Amino acid sequence: MLKPVGESGGYGIVIGPKASKAELEAAAEKLKADPANFISQPMIGLSVSPTLVEGGARPRHVDLRPYAVTGKDTWVLPGGLTRVALKEGSIVVNASQGGGTKDTWVLADDA
């Protein structure tokens, strides 16, 4: 994945394995012209979760963003923010790019 450093909202991202030849060539030209303006990262496989969309429950890619609280000790809060790619086949979970959020449920044994 190639991302411009000054952008937000999922704009300007090029996902190599999903990009067309023309998109890859355009990204290469931008990268050559201003290499300090880009970061790259490996593409990871996102999990899928049943998601209620028009037409019923369908699998959509999701990522879970847990929250850690640091003070004298550090702990991870139960739950977190689960972002979902609502467009079929998309791996971009950013809300600006058609993504959304899902409820995140944490079930605990009270024993």
C-alpha positions as CSV (number, residue, x, y, z in Angstrom):
1,M,0.0,0.0,0.0
2,L,1.2,3.5,-0.8
3,K,-0.2,6.5,1.1
4,P,0.5,10.2,0.8
5,V,1.7,11.5,4.2
6,G,-0.3,14.7,4.2
7,E,-3.7,13.2,3.4
8,S,-6.4,11.8,5.6
9,G,-9.7,10.2,5.1
10,G,-8.3,7.4,3.0
11,Y,-7.6,9.7,0.0
12,G,-4.7,9.0,-2.3
13,I,-4.2,5.4,-1.2
14,V,-3.0,3.0,-3.8
15,I,-3.5,-0.7,-3.0
16,G,-1.0,-2.4,-5.2
17,P,-2.7,-5.8,-5.6
18,K,-6.0,-4.2,-6.3
19,A,-4.7,-1.3,-8.5
20,S,-4.9,-1.3,-12.3
21,K,-1.7,-1.0,-14.4
22,A,-2.6,2.7,-15.1
23,E,-3.1,3.4,-11.4
24,L,0.3,1.8,-10.6
25,E,2.1,3.8,-13.3
26,A,0.5,7.0,-12.0
27,A,1.5,6.2,-8.4
28,A,5.0,5.4,-9.5
29,E,5.3,8.8,-11.2
30,K,4.0,10.7,-8.2
31,L,6.4,8.7,-6.0
32,K,9.4,9.5,-8.2
33,A,8.5,13.2,-8.3
34,D,8.1,13.6,-4.5
35,P,9.3,10.5,-2.6
36,A,9.3,12.2,0.8
37,N,5.5,12.7,0.4
38,F,4.7,9.0,0.6
39,I,4.9,6.1,3.0
40,S,4.4,2.5,2.2
41,Q,3.2,-0.5,4.2
42,P,2.6,-4.1,3.6
43,M,-1.0,-5.1,2.8
44,I,-2.5,-7.3,5.5
45,G,-5.5,-9.5,5.1
46,L,-8.4,-8.1,6.9
47,S,-10.9,-10.2,8.7
48,V,-14.5,-10.4,7.4
49,S,-17.6,-10.1,9.5
50,P,-21.3,-10.5,8.7
51,T,-22.6,-7.0,8.0
52,L,-26.2,-6.0,7.5
53,V,-26.4,-4.2,4.2
54,E,-29.1,-3.8,1.6
55,G,-30.0,-7.3,0.6
56,G,-29.3,-8.9,3.9
57,A,-26.2,-10.0,5.9
58,R,-23.1,-10.1,3.8
59,P,-19.4,-10.5,4.5
60,R,-17.5,-7.3,4.7
61,H,-13.9,-6.5,5.6
62,V,-13.3,-5.1,9.1
63,D,-10.6,-3.9,11.4
64,L,-10.7,-3.6,15.2
65,R,-9.1,-0.6,16.8
66,P,-8.6,-1.4,20.5
67,Y,-8.0,1.4,23.0
68,A,-5.1,1.2,25.5
69,V,-5.1,3.5,28.6
70,T,-1.7,4.3,30.0
71,G,-1.1,5.8,33.5
72,K,0.7,4.1,36.3
73,D,-0.3,0.9,34.6
74,T,-1.5,0.2,31.0
75,W,-4.6,-1.8,30.2
76,V,-6.7,-2.4,27.1
77,L,-10.3,-1.3,27.4
78,P,-12.9,-4.0,26.5
79,G,-14.3,-3.4,23.0
80,G,-13.0,-0.7,20.7
81,L,-13.8,0.8,17.4
82,T,-14.7,-1.7,14.6
83,R,-14.5,-0.1,11.2
84,V,-16.1,-1.9,8.2
85,A,-15.7,-1.5,4.5
86,L,-19.3,-1.3,3.4
87,K,-18.6,-1.6,-0.4
88,E,-18.5,-5.2,-1.5
89,G,-14.9,-6.3,-2.1
90,S,-13.4,-3.1,-0.6
91,I,-10.7,-3.3,2.0
92,V,-10.8,0.5,2.7
93,V,-12.6,0.8,6.0
94,N,-12.3,4.6,6.2
95,A,-15.7,6.4,6.6
96,S,-14.7,9.0,4.0
97,Q,-14.3,6.2,1.5
98,G,-17.7,4.6,2.0
99,G,-16.8,2.7,5.2
100,G,-18.7,2.6,8.4
101,T,-18.6,1.2,12.0
102,K,-20.0,-1.8,13.7
103,D,-21.0,-2.5,17.3
104,T,-18.2,-4.3,19.1
105,W,-19.4,-6.7,21.8
106,V,-17.2,-8.1,24.6
107,L,-18.6,-10.9,26.5
108,A,-17.1,-11.7,29.9
109,D,-17.4,-14.6,32.2
110,D,-18.4,-13.2,35.7
111,A,-17.1,-16.3,37.5
